């Protein structure tokens, strides 16, 4: 290196050798093990138990859990690569892996005490699915209008909390063994009364309610949670009492990057199916790909996917580097969800009438894409966040 020269940092989208190997292994797993089950799981609206076991065995359900707890000891960026690769085959599996890693594990890594980490992280790495329970009937975009109550009471062990209320639209609910549940200990305190609790499946007073019959990502369970005088030990409070709003906000910021990765993978999968079809399908004596209009359409789709990839990878790198990433997380979630819906729709059109039937994969990806603009903050909420940060609006 000559005088005055500096060693430039690695480009944000350039993967290290380890990351390339990791990405390749997940892609191979998705193609070999997930792809044959996609239609079956979608029609049954249920996750394959054998597949779930394989996800744990490969370490994909504990990517960011430290090796001392039995996890893979990986990075947030690797979790994003995994969600992207899996979602290109089945976004239903992608969101299960996403919620486990970017929401539940991230929340425990950041906010759990040393004792709590030893209690729960080894289980999440080995065989236990996590779920994140914030939403309620009256608190979707207005996330902190919570009605679920947590009443403190004296117990033989000092004190505990009694939870009463309902949660709606909870991803992974049917498979989960651990739930991070947000409830208010003091409604008069507003958002400063919100507290996070870890509730285990099987706790008396806690039950699964209605399972939603959804448009897309149908293999991913989405259920109501019902708490009726559910006693939760004080030792299960995550972080400080009254600081649950901070846990929710900061964890969801990371989760938005995960949804961006899910939608990115979906778009890439749809494009791959469309390009393959265009090469094989013949009309007017030649393959569709020989028509310039088709080349232009596929080129435009690929370009928009690459824009989304840049946004998602950039946000994930910023997070791993300890830099501010709130604006970039909102941007990547917004862009990737818009691109996924557009690309999936165009993929259906490339297939023509065949794209409208379940015999071909783009029909499912088109249905799956819609949720990307809704959960973990609607597109309007992302734009509101971006606007406030750019314009310094209070």
C-alpha positions, 0 to 999 in steps of 0.5 A: 500500500502506497503512502497516503493510501487507506484500506477501504472497508468492505462494500456493504453488499459484498459477502465474506467467504464465510457468509457466501458459504452460509448463504449457499448452505441455506439455499441448498437446504431450502431447495432440497428440504423445504421446496417439496413441502411448500404446497402441502403445508400451504394447503394444510395451513400447518407447518411440517414437524419434521422440517421444524426439527431440521431447522433446529438441527442446522442451527437456523433457529438460534443463529445469534445465540452464543455458542455457550448457550448452544447456538450458532454464534452468528451475526444479525446479517447471517440471520438476514441471509437465512431469512432471505434464502428460505423465503425465496422458496417459502415465505411461511418458513422464512417468517418462522425463522425470522420471528425466532431470530430477529425478534425473540432471540434479539430481545433476550440477547439485549434485555434478559438477565444472565439467569434468564439467558441460561433459562431460555436461550439454550431451549430456543437454540435446541428445540423451542420456538419463540413468539412475540405477542404485542398486537391486540384488537385495538392496538395494531399500528397504535402498538401501545394502546394495550388492554392486556393487564398485569396486576402485581400481587404478593406471593410466597416468593415475594411477588408475581403478576396476574395477566388478563387479556387477549393478543391477536395475530401472533406469528408462530403461536401454535408452534411456540413454547416461549412467548414474549408478552407485553402488558400494562401494569399501570394504564394511568402511566400510558406507555410507561406502564408497559412491561414485557413478560416471558410466558411459557406454553402450558402456564395455567390461565394461558391458552391459544384462541382462534387460529386465523385463516389467512390469504397468504403465508398459510403454513405460518400459524397466526393465533389469538392468545388468551390470558385468564388470571395467568400467574407469571413469576416476577422472575419472568419480567424481561428488562425493567418494569415499565420499560416494555415499550423500549424493548418493543420499539427497539426489537421491532426496528430490528424485526423490520429488517427481517421482514425486508429480507423475507420480502426480498427473498420472495421477490427473488423467488418469484423472479426466478420462476418467471425467468425459467418459465420465459425460457421454456414457454414458447409462443409464436414459434419462439421462447418468450424470453426472445421477445424484447418486451419480456427481456425488458420486464424481467430486467426491470424486475431484477433491477428493483430486486437489487435496489431492495437488496441494497437497502436490506443489506445496508440496514443489516450491516448498520445494525451489526456495526452498532450504527444508527439504523432506524431510518434504514430499517423503515426504508428497507421494509417499505421498499422490499415489501413494495418490490415483492408485491410488484414482482410477484404480480408481474411473475403471475402475468409472465405465466399467463393463465398458468400463473393463476392456478395453484399448480405453479408456484407464483400464485402462492408467492403473489398471495404471500406478498401482501402481508409484507406491507402490513405486519411489523408496521404498515407501509404508511407507518414506515413512511411516517417514521422515515419522514419524521427522521428526515424532517426532524418532526416531533 
